[in-house]
């Protein structure tokens, strides 16, 4: 039987060792990395990977797209898909900076907790995303909005950047995203006052929400944080928190390691789908969320 081969592309100077390890542990026999890859180069690299193997071995060939730009990764994924030709089609998977699988895991754990503790679904939930301009925050916002949530991107430096981001999300996915100013503690408190779920995906080692803000947020039901580097993003939400009480109004917290456990299994699971599938796959944040829901 032909070996399983994964070609890993990134527009950055280095491929993430995290993703390389995940791919190898998921069962690929050969993992090859390509760095500083431009969007224009994706089609050629995809076809080199595709046409060098017999059609019967096509599904044992995969292409992974990394980087730190969610939209560029999706554009590269589409470019790869458009360059495929039957019956040589190979499998494709985009997960820039692990953001799609991390965001999927975060939303899946939040969804499960929201249903179990409060009897509610994501549809109609008011969700504020802190760190929205990062890849995890952006992906989480898109997933939430596609599930029918009322999502707000909170800008740590005002609303200009998150407004542009929300416009791009609407252009690509047809969903509305609100924006809010989060430049000051007072502004973040105002955001918390009208939202039920707070997702913190800010830069590692940055505290976004403190205990006083949480205590004042009477509408808040869940605060989830993906930051595992002290100080944690939400004061009072420890790394292993998975529905522990938070604040004075009945909210609960979800910590980075509770999310990370599902994220790890989601990324590994999607890689395994590539090695085991009898047909070519095209995987992005939507497939990550579907799998994460079964693992949360």
C-alpha positions as CSV (number, residue, x, y, z in Angstrom):
1,X,0.0,0.0,0.0
2,X,1.2,3.5,-0.8
3,X,2.5,5.7,2.0
4,X,0.3,8.5,3.4
5,X,2.0,11.8,2.6
6,X,1.1,15.2,3.9
7,X,2.4,18.4,2.3
8,X,2.2,21.3,4.8
9,X,2.2,24.9,3.4
10,X,2.6,28.1,5.2
11,X,3.1,31.7,4.1
12,X,5.3,32.2,7.2
13,X,9.1,31.6,7.6
14,X,8.5,28.5,9.6
15,X,6.0,25.7,9.8
16,X,4.5,25.2,13.2
17,X,6.2,22.3,15.1
18,X,2.9,21.8,16.8
19,X,1.2,21.0,13.5
20,X,4.0,18.8,12.3
21,X,3.9,16.8,15.5
22,X,0.1,16.5,15.3
23,X,0.2,15.2,11.7
24,X,2.9,12.7,12.4
25,X,1.2,11.4,15.5
26,X,-2.1,11.1,13.6
27,X,-0.5,8.6,11.3
28,X,1.0,10.2,8.2
29,X,4.0,8.2,7.0
30,X,5.7,11.3,5.4
31,X,5.4,14.9,6.4
32,X,6.9,17.6,4.1
33,X,6.9,21.3,4.9
34,X,7.0,24.3,2.6
35,X,7.5,27.8,3.9
36,X,7.1,31.4,2.6
37,X,4.5,30.1,0.2
38,X,2.5,32.7,-1.6
39,X,-1.2,32.4,-2.7
40,X,0.0,32.3,-6.3
41,X,2.2,29.3,-5.7
42,X,-0.5,27.1,-4.1
43,X,-2.0,25.7,-7.3
44,X,1.4,24.6,-8.7
45,X,2.4,22.9,-5.4
46,X,-1.0,21.2,-5.2
47,X,-0.8,19.8,-8.7
48,X,2.8,18.6,-8.1
49,X,1.5,16.7,-5.1
50,X,-1.5,15.4,-7.1
51,X,-0.1,14.3,-10.4
52,X,2.9,12.5,-9.0
53,X,0.7,9.7,-7.7
54,X,-1.6,7.2,-9.4
55,X,-5.3,8.0,-9.0
56,X,-5.7,4.9,-6.7
57,X,-3.3,6.6,-4.2
58,X,-4.8,10.1,-4.5
59,X,-6.6,10.0,-1.1
60,X,-3.4,8.9,0.6
61,X,-2.0,12.4,-0.3
62,X,-3.0,15.4,1.7
63,X,-2.2,19.1,1.8
64,X,-2.4,21.2,4.9
65,X,-2.5,25.0,5.0
66,X,-1.1,26.9,8.0
67,X,0.0,30.5,8.7
68,X,-1.6,33.2,10.9
69,X,-4.2,34.7,8.7
70,X,-7.6,33.1,8.7
71,X,-8.8,34.6,5.4
72,X,-5.5,34.0,3.5
73,X,-5.7,30.4,4.6
74,X,-9.2,30.1,3.3
75,X,-8.1,31.7,0.0
76,X,-5.2,29.2,-0.2
77,X,-7.6,26.4,0.5
78,X,-9.9,27.5,-2.3
79,X,-6.9,27.9,-4.7
80,X,-5.8,24.4,-3.9
81,X,-9.4,23.0,-4.4
82,X,-9.8,24.8,-7.8
83,X,-6.5,23.2,-9.0
84,X,-7.7,19.6,-8.4
85,X,-8.6,17.3,-11.3
86,X,-10.5,14.1,-11.2
87,X,-9.5,11.3,-10.6
88,X,-6.3,12.6,-9.0
89,X,-8.0,14.7,-6.2
90,X,-6.2,14.8,-2.9
91,X,-7.5,15.9,0.5
92,X,-7.1,19.5,1.8
93,X,-7.2,20.9,5.4
94,X,-6.7,24.5,6.5
95,X,-6.0,25.3,10.2
96,X,-3.9,28.5,10.4
97,X,-2.1,28.8,13.7
98,X,-4.5,26.0,14.9
99,X,-7.2,28.7,15.0
100,X,-9.9,26.8,13.3
101,X,-9.7,23.8,15.6
102,X,-9.2,26.0,18.7
103,X,-12.2,28.1,17.9
104,X,-14.2,25.1,17.1
105,X,-13.3,23.5,20.4
106,X,-14.1,26.7,22.3
107,X,-17.5,27.0,20.8
108,X,-18.2,23.3,21.2
109,X,-17.4,23.3,24.9
110,X,-19.3,26.6,25.5
111,X,-22.3,25.1,23.6
112,X,-22.3,22.0,25.7
113,X,-22.0,24.0,29.0
114,X,-24.6,26.5,27.9
115,X,-27.1,23.7,27.2
116,X,-26.3,21.7,30.3
117,X,-26.2,24.6,32.8
118,X,-28.7,27.1,31.3
119,X,-30.8,25.0,28.9
120,X,-30.0,27.3,26.0
121,X,-28.5,26.9,22.5
122,X,-26.1,29.2,20.6
123,X,-28.9,30.4,18.4
124,X,-29.8,33.8,19.7
125,X,-27.1,33.8,22.3
126,X,-25.4,37.2,22.8
127,X,-21.6,36.5,22.4
128,X,-18.8,39.1,22.9
129,X,-15.4,38.2,21.5
130,X,-12.4,39.8,23.0
131,X,-9.3,39.4,20.9
132,X,-11.5,39.3,17.8
133,X,-8.8,40.4,15.3
134,X,-6.7,37.4,16.1
135,X,-7.2,34.2,14.1
136,X,-8.9,32.3,16.9
137,X,-11.3,35.2,17.7
138,X,-12.2,35.7,14.1
139,X,-12.9,32.0,13.5
140,X,-14.9,31.8,16.7
141,X,-17.0,34.7,15.7
142,X,-17.8,33.2,12.3
143,X,-18.7,29.9,13.8
144,X,-21.0,31.5,16.4
145,X,-22.7,33.8,13.8
146,X,-23.3,30.8,11.5
147,X,-25.0,29.1,14.4
148,X,-27.3,32.0,14.8
149,X,-25.7,33.8,17.7
150,X,-25.6,37.6,18.0
151,X,-21.9,38.1,17.9
152,X,-20.0,41.2,18.8
153,X,-16.3,41.8,18.0
154,X,-14.7,43.8,20.7
155,X,-11.8,46.0,19.7
156,X,-9.0,46.5,22.3
157,X,-7.9,49.6,20.3
158,X,-11.3,51.0,19.3
159,X,-13.7,50.0,16.7
160,X,-11.9,50.7,13.4
161,X,-10.2,47.4,13.0
162,X,-13.1,45.3,14.2
163,X,-15.4,47.2,11.9
164,X,-13.3,46.3,8.9
165,X,-13.1,42.7,10.1
166,X,-16.9,42.5,10.5
167,X,-17.4,43.8,7.0
168,X,-15.1,41.1,5.6
169,X,-16.9,38.4,7.5
170,X,-20.2,39.6,6.1
171,X,-18.7,39.7,2.6
172,X,-17.4,36.1,2.8
173,X,-20.1,34.4,4.9
174,X,-23.2,36.6,4.7
175,X,-23.5,37.0,8.5
176,X,-23.8,40.1,10.5
177,X,-21.3,40.8,13.3
178,X,-21.6,43.7,15.7
179,X,-18.7,45.8,16.9
180,X,-17.9,47.4,20.3
181,X,-15.1,49.4,21.8
182,X,-13.1,47.6,24.4
183,X,-10.2,50.0,24.8
184,X,-10.8,50.7,28.5
185,X,-11.9,48.7,31.5
186,X,-15.1,50.8,31.6
187,X,-15.8,50.0,28.0
188,X,-15.3,46.3,28.5
189,X,-17.7,46.4,31.4
190,X,-20.3,48.0,29.2
191,X,-19.9,45.2,26.7
192,X,-20.2,42.5,29.5
193,X,-23.4,44.1,30.8
194,X,-25.3,43.2,27.7
195,X,-23.8,39.8,26.7
196,X,-24.4,36.3,27.9
197,X,-21.1,34.7,26.7
198,X,-17.6,36.2,26.7
199,X,-15.0,34.5,24.6
200,X,-11.5,35.7,25.3
201,X,-8.9,35.0,22.6
202,X,-6.6,37.8,23.2
203,X,-2.8,37.7,23.0
204,X,-1.2,35.3,25.4
205,X,-0.3,36.8,28.8
206,X,-2.8,39.6,28.6
207,X,-5.6,39.9,31.2
208,X,-8.7,41.1,29.5
209,X,-11.4,40.8,32.2
210,X,-10.9,41.2,35.9
211,X,-13.0,39.9,38.8
212,X,-14.7,43.3,39.4
213,X,-15.9,43.3,35.8
214,X,-17.2,39.8,36.0
215,X,-19.0,40.5,39.3
216,X,-20.8,43.5,37.8
217,X,-22.0,41.5,34.7
218,X,-25.4,40.3,35.8
219,X,-26.3,39.0,32.3
220,X,-23.1,36.9,31.9
221,X,-23.5,33.1,31.9
222,X,-20.2,31.9,30.5
223,X,-16.7,33.3,30.2
224,X,-14.2,31.1,28.2
225,X,-10.5,31.8,27.9
226,X,-7.9,30.2,25.5
227,X,-5.0,32.0,27.1
228,X,-2.7,29.5,29.0
229,X,0.1,32.0,29.8
230,X,-0.1,34.0,33.1
231,X,-1.8,36.3,33.7
232,X,-4.8,34.4,32.3
233,X,-7.3,36.3,30.2
234,X,-10.1,36.2,32.7
235,X,-9.4,36.6,36.3
236,X,-11.0,33.7,38.3
237,X,-11.0,31.2,35.3
238,X,-8.3,28.7,36.0
239,X,-6.7,26.6,33.3
240,X,-8.6,23.4,34.1
241,X,-12.0,25.2,34.7
242,X,-14.8,23.4,33.0
243,X,-18.0,25.0,34.3
244,X,-16.8,26.1,37.7
245,X,-18.7,29.0,39.3
246,X,-17.6,32.5,38.4
247,X,-18.6,35.8,39.9
248,X,-21.7,36.8,41.9
249,X,-24.5,36.2,39.3
250,X,-24.3,32.5,38.6
251,X,-21.9,32.5,35.6
252,X,-19.4,29.7,35.0
253,X,-15.9,29.7,33.6
254,X,-14.1,27.5,31.0
255,X,-10.3,27.5,31.0
256,X,-7.7,27.0,28.3
257,X,-6.9,23.4,29.1
258,X,-10.5,22.3,29.1
259,X,-10.7,23.8,25.6
260,X,-7.3,22.6,24.6
261,X,-8.2,19.0,25.3
262,X,-11.0,19.2,22.8
263,X,-8.8,21.2,20.4
264,X,-6.1,18.6,20.4
265,X,-8.5,15.7,19.6
266,X,-10.2,17.8,17.0
267,X,-7.1,18.6,15.0
268,X,-5.8,15.0,15.4
269,X,-9.2,13.7,14.3
270,X,-9.3,15.7,11.2
271,X,-5.8,14.6,10.3
272,X,-6.9,11.0,10.8
273,X,-9.9,11.6,8.6
274,X,-7.5,12.5,5.8
275,X,-5.5,9.3,6.3
276,X,-8.5,7.1,6.5
277,X,-10.9,8.6,3.9
278,X,-11.7,6.8,0.7
279,X,-12.6,10.1,-0.9
280,X,-10.9,13.5,-1.1
281,X,-11.8,15.9,1.7
282,X,-11.8,19.7,2.0
283,X,-11.7,20.6,5.7
284,X,-12.0,24.0,7.3
285,X,-13.5,25.5,10.5
286,X,-17.0,24.1,9.8
287,X,-15.7,20.6,9.7
288,X,-13.7,21.3,12.8
289,X,-16.8,22.5,14.7
290,X,-18.8,19.5,13.6
291,X,-16.1,17.1,15.0
292,X,-15.5,19.2,18.1
293,X,-19.2,18.9,19.0
294,X,-18.9,15.1,19.2
295,X,-15.8,15.4,21.4
296,X,-16.8,18.1,23.8
